[in-house]
Amino acid sequence: MKLLDIIIDEMQSLFRGKCSIFLLLLGIPIAYSLVFGCAYSNGVIKYVPTVIYDQDQTVASRSLTQAYIDSERFNVIRQVTTQEEMEQALQDNNALVAITIPLKFSQSIKLGESSAVLVTTNSTNVMFANAVISANNEIGQTFSAAISQKLLESSNQLPAAALKAAVPVRMGVRIINNPTTSYTNFMLAGLGANGLQIGILLVAGTVLVKEYSNLARWHNTSSAAIIIGKLLPHWWSATAIFLFFIGVITIVFGVPFRSNIASVFFLGSAFTFIVTNISFFFSVIAKDEVSALQAPLLYIMPGLLFSGLSWPSIAMNQFAQIFSALLPLTYLADTLRELLLSGYSPILLKNILIMYSVGSIFCLASIFIFSRRRNPKTARQRGQ
């Protein structure tokens, strides 16, 4: 068979039947995008269950309580009257945050003394703790500035002068690229790409191992033509699906798309190229279809943890960084996120070259191993 015939035959096999292999390849990344997109649809963590223990019960303490009630980050479910009630609410997980306003809170403010408000948060999930700390700092700074301004105004200072005296140093914060700190923008593209690589492994992982039992039809065809002829349809299909799921997350879930389409295309094509070739490599060395799927899945699955998608590589230990360098998702996740959110990635070309180079090495290795295993003499030696 000629190379073109193999490509056409493999394309037909991808779309053959009512439940085609292509639909499986398409379905997994789209399902990942939709499921996780719905899970992260709020973008940021809001309405964390909160109880408030106001020991002071003054105008100042009630004003602070109202600030927490008005904040989207907190959902004040109850105002308790004892320390025991507050502790019980945290222990039963009815509340994840407890705000304790101390006795003489108002009096301390009027006397110009500091008064500490205690925020207790359940950090079983660190995302809640981070959201609470950030929102609490914002409320505390705003409330303190307002109180200080009122105190200074009461001493006959004008409002503008009172504000400058109350807040002599103003700390500005400018968040670029993801100003809303949206978790959807932060994670969704990488999660969809992880779903795509799993789909590629499930579809392409058994393609070549099945051919060992059907070598008669390839007797006049080179191993290179067989591998490349089967590779191209899977690679092209996976790249098209990559672009499709990027469209889904940007249109359906509003993930920004600030890059040009060419950069995203070449990055995606490099990613699907290396993952498809890794799948083919495991397929040519496997003894059967089951092992052809098990081995690559064990290799690919840690990608979410070690790729830098959720935990930055600079914060990993040396072993984790070495293992991360062996995973295809490492060269896509951060780069894709930078392209979508800021429109530019300084490591785009480097990562594209790495993925194409390593993918080509796996392709050559697959051709060599397939050629050796289909050789009748080699096959007899393996059987002895």
ROGUKE-30172 format. One record per residue (C-alpha): residue in one letter; x negated, y negated, z negated. Coordinates in steps of 0.2 Angstrom, whole numbers, plus 5000, padded with zeros to 4 digits. Layout:
! ROGUKE-30172
AXYZ...
! end
This chain:
! ROGUKE-30172
M500050005000K499449825004L499349694991L500849604997D501949764997I501449794978I501849614974I503549624982D503849794974E503449734957M504549584959Q506049694964S505649804948L505749644937F507549594944R508149774947G509749834938K511149754928C509949724913S508349674922I506649664914F506649484919L508149444908L507149524893L505649424897L506749264898G507849304883I506549324870P505749144871I507449064874A508249154859Y506749104848S506948924854L508848924850V508849014834F507348914826G508048754835C509648774825A508748814809Y507748654811S509148554818N509048424804G507248384808V506748344790I507248414774K508748324766Y510048344752V508948444740P510048494725T509648374711V510148344693I509848184683Y509548174664D509747994660Q509347974641D509447784642Q511147754649T510847574653V511147464668A509247484674S509347674672R511047684681S510347584695L508847704697T510147844696Q511147764710A509547754721Y509347934720I511147964724D511047844739S509447934746E509748064760R508348174753F509248204737N510948284733V511348234715I512548384710R512648334692Q512148214678V511648324663T511648264645T510448374637Q508648444641E509348624640E510648594653M509248524665E508148674662Q509548794664A510048714681L508248734687Q508048914680D509748964689N509148884705N510748774705A509548624707L507848614714V507448444707A507748364690I507548184686T507248134668I507447954664P506747924646L507447834631K507047644630F506847644649S507647474651Q506847404635S505147454641I505447364657K505947204649L504447204638G503347224653E502747394647S502647554659S504047674658A503747854666V505147934675L504848124676V505248214692T505248404690T505348504706N505348694710S503948724722T504348904726N504548834744V503148694746M504148614759F505448554746A504048494735N503248394749A504948314754V505348274736I503648194732S503748084747A505548024744N505247994726N503747884729E504747784741I506147764728G504947724714Q504047594723T505647504730F506447514713S504947444704A504747304716A506547254714I506447254695S504847154694Q505547024706K507147004695L506046984679L504946854687E506546764694S507246754677S505646654672N506146524684Q505046584699L505846564716P506246734725A504846724738A503546684725A504246814713L504146954726K502346914730A501946914711A502947074708V502047164723P500347084725V499747224736R500947304749M500447474756G501047494774V501247664782R501247694800I501647864807I501247894825N501848034837N503148104826P503747954815T505248044808T504048194802S505348304811Y505048494808T505948524825N504648424834F503248504823M503648684826L504848724839A503748724855G502448844846L503848964840G504548974858A502849014865N502649144852G504249224858L503649214875Q502049304872I503049444863G504249454878I502749474890L501949604879L503649704879V503849694898A502049704904G501349814891T501949974899V501749934917L500050014920V500150164908K501650234917E500650234934Y499450374927S500850494930N501150434947L499450414955A499850504971R500750354979W499150244976H497950364985N497550234999T497650084987S496250004978S496349984959A496049794961A497549784973I498649884961I498149774946I498249604955G499849654964K500749694948L499949554938L500549404949P502449434948H502349454929W501249294928W502249194939S503849244931A503149204913T502549034919A504248994926I505049044909F503748944900L504348784909F506148834907F506048854888I505148684887G506548614896V507748694883I506948624868T506748444875I508548434882V509548534869F508548494853G507748324858V505948374856P504948224864F504148254881R502848114883S501648214894N501648234913I502348394920A500648454928S499748454911V501048564903F501148674918F499348714919L499248744900G500748854901S500048954916A498448974907F499349044892T500449164902F498949214912I497849274897V499349354888T499849454903N498049514906I497949564888S499549664890F498849744905F497249784897F498149874882S499149964895V497750034905I496850094889A498350174881K498750354881D500650324882E501950194882V502250184864S500450154859A500350024874L501649924864Q501149954846A499249904848P499549734856L500949684845L499849714829Y498649604837I499849464843M500949454828P499749364816G499649224829L500949114820L499949114804F498149094811S498548994827G498548824818L500348804822S500948784804W499248784794P497848674802S496248774807I495148644798A495948704781M495548894785N494148984778Q492749054790F493549224792A495249144797Q494449024809I493549174818F495049274819S496049124825A494849104839L495349274846L497149234847P497949164863L499249054854T497748964845Y497348884862L499148834866A500048784850D499148624844T498748574862L500548594868R501148494853E499948354856L500548344874L502348334870L502248214855S500848104861G500648134879Y498848174878S497648314871P495748294871I495548484871L496748514885L495448554899K494348654887N495748764881I496448794899L494648844905I494448964890M496149044893Y495849074912S494049134909V494549264895G496049314905S494949344920I493749454910F495249554904C495849574922L494149634928A494049754913S495849824917I495349854935F493749944930I494650054917F496050094928S494850144942R493950254930R495550344923R496350374940N494750454947P495050644948K493350694941T493550574926A495250634923R494650814922Q493250774911R494550684899G495650834899Q494250954895
! end
